[in-house]
Amino acid sequence: MRFGAVYGLIIALATPAVASDFSLQLPIDCTLGQTCFIQNQVDRDPGPGVLDYQCGGLSYNGHKGTDFRLPTLADMHKGVDILAAASGVVRGMRDGVADVGPNKDTQGKECGNGVVLLHPDGWETQYCHMKNGSLQVQPGQKITAGTVLGQVGLSGKSDFPHLHLSIRHNGEVIDPFDLSAFATCGKAGETIWQNAPGYVAGGLLDGGFSPAVPEYAAIKSGTADQSPLPVNAPALVFWAFAYGGQNGDVLELTVDGPEGRLVDHRVTLAKDQAQFYRAAGKRLKTQTWPRGDYIGTAALIRNGTKIDQMTQLMKMR
C-alpha cells in the first residue's frame, strides 16, 4: 500500500459525521503532559492560514492529523508503544524506513513506517512515523483496541519523534476533537475520543544544566543535561526546550543557588516556532561554585499568563 499517496492528499474536513458507536482510545502508551505531548492538531483552515479546533495555532498549513510527540530522541530509543485506537482490521502497513527524518529517500513515503486500520461504518485510522523494525501486525489481521502496533519513531517526513494519527470517515479527514465542519472558539465540540485529551496550546518539553550553552542537536537528542555539574565547571547554564511557541511568547529562565539568584533571564519570541530552546547562565568567577542546591525554573508566558512551568533541582556537592 502506498502510504505517501494517502498522507499527501489535500482533503477538506468533512461535514459532521453520521452518528456512530465509533470511538477512540489514546493511541500511545504515555502520560500526556509528562512523557508525551500533542504537538500539532488538524488544521481547520481551508486556505493558507492555520487554525486548530480551539481557533489557536497549534498546527501547520494542511496538517491532517494529531501529532503525539516524545520530548527527545532518547525517549524514542527507550521505546514507547503505539496502540490501536479502536478495534479493526489491518488494511495496509509499511516497515523498513530508517528513523532519520526527511531525506531524498522519504519522497513518496512521507508517512514513513505505518499502519492503516479499517473499522466498521467507513472509519479508518492511520498511524505514521513508526520506529523501523517495530511493527507487530500483518495485513488482514484482526485486532482489538489497545493492541500494540509498534513503537514511536522518526521515519518519513518527521522532524521530531512522534505518532501522527489520522482519522478518516468514508475517505474524508476527521478532526477527532471536534466533528463539526467549523470550530466554535471557546466551546467544546462533539468528539470521538472516549476520554478527550485536554487542549494545551504549547509547553515545556525538557530542561537541564550544562557547563556551556548546549548544541541544539544535543537538546533534541536528550543528551544536553549534564547535571550535577562539578564545582569547578567553567559556567553554569540552565536551558529549556519547548513546543508550540507563538510570536510574543515570553520564556523566563531563573536559577537560584545557595547564595541567592544567579540567573534571571527573559526572552520574547519574534515568530511562531513549533519547537525551540533558550539558555541562560553565568560564568565562574571564583575557584569554585558554592556547594548546595541549585534550582532552575523555566516558565512559558503567553499574553501575560503562565501556560507552563518546569523546575529542575541540581545538587552540587
C-alpha angles and dihedrals in degrees: 000000000000105000092180092064091054095041095048100052118115102225125175117232112267125248113255110310122247112263108273143164088235113124138161136235122203104285097211134060100235142092112261113233092019113047098009138021139199102247100175138017131199111291106241096186111098092201134055093294128091126237129162124201091273091051090253131122102253093129141047133243112296096001109159105188149032118275117212105191134193117223097240145357089258088065090051092051091053088059129247118198124233112215133203106259091208139005115274149115126288105250097178144340144184132204133169101067112130120245095240103108125236119355139136091282093059095062106123089012099075091142090056112195109359153140134232118205124198116214133185122281097028099301124143134181123198125197118198142185095031121171116273111260095009101103113119103183137074134216112275094021117139112224138178129230111280095030112143109249097177138289139296112270145161101248125136124004097351130129095188135023109276149128114248107204117194123188122200132181115196087342096308123118113250127198102220091205096058124015095191119107091235124035118234108219115237095009129100112242129205110289135192094211114112087216108012114219113238120255113259115181097201140321152162122306105180144344142180151142129283136173089236138013102291125231115257089239090060091049092053093043092053095240100105098092109091099169134176091054120202116256089248096051109146090233141003110227126179118196138180132203117208143173137210095035117177131200107275096023115139122219111200120199123187135169123196118193138180091283099041138274116353102171130033110166135158128184129184120215113238094200143010112285124187090204130002145152137212132191137196133177152138133257122238110258099172132047094271142001116256110267117243141066123338117194119199117194127189122188129184110210126192123185089343094308123111106232097177140005135189130190126198124191121207122184112207111195 
